């Protein structure tokens, strides 16, 4: 089992803005073997995020899927593409190898932009 990260306070956790987003488009990142570029709908805005899930998901299978994202993460360039958020996923690790990645999503459809908490 992986070691836990350092403990944080409730105030640290409360700073996270977790939202449900709907994937509207997905394609391989042009400059990275492991990344997908996802266009997401957060209800009141559209964004692009880059996610290291290419080995586990076909882009077309993600379109229409609802995922949970950290909506208030500062934007960052990843291999020349801007990523404006981060999806949440569980990784299945066997020894040193990641054998599966499972995207976190609501158990039933909710409006894009719904708060998670």
Secondary structure as GFF3:
##gff-version 3
##sequence-region A 1 117
A	DSSP	alpha_helix	10	14	.	.	.	ID=ss1
A	DSSP	beta_strand	18	28	.	.	.	ID=ss2
A	DSSP	beta_strand	36	41	.	.	.	ID=ss3
A	DSSP	beta_strand	46	51	.	.	.	ID=ss4
A	DSSP	alpha_helix	59	62	.	.	.	ID=ss5
A	DSSP	beta_strand	66	70	.	.	.	ID=ss6
A	DSSP	beta_strand	76	78	.	.	.	ID=ss7
A	DSSP	beta_strand	81	83	.	.	.	ID=ss8
A	DSSP	beta_strand	86	87	.	.	.	ID=ss9
A	DSSP	beta_strand	89	94	.	.	.	ID=ss10
A	DSSP	beta_strand	97	103	.	.	.	ID=ss11
A	DSSP	beta_strand	115	116	.	.	.	ID=ss12
###
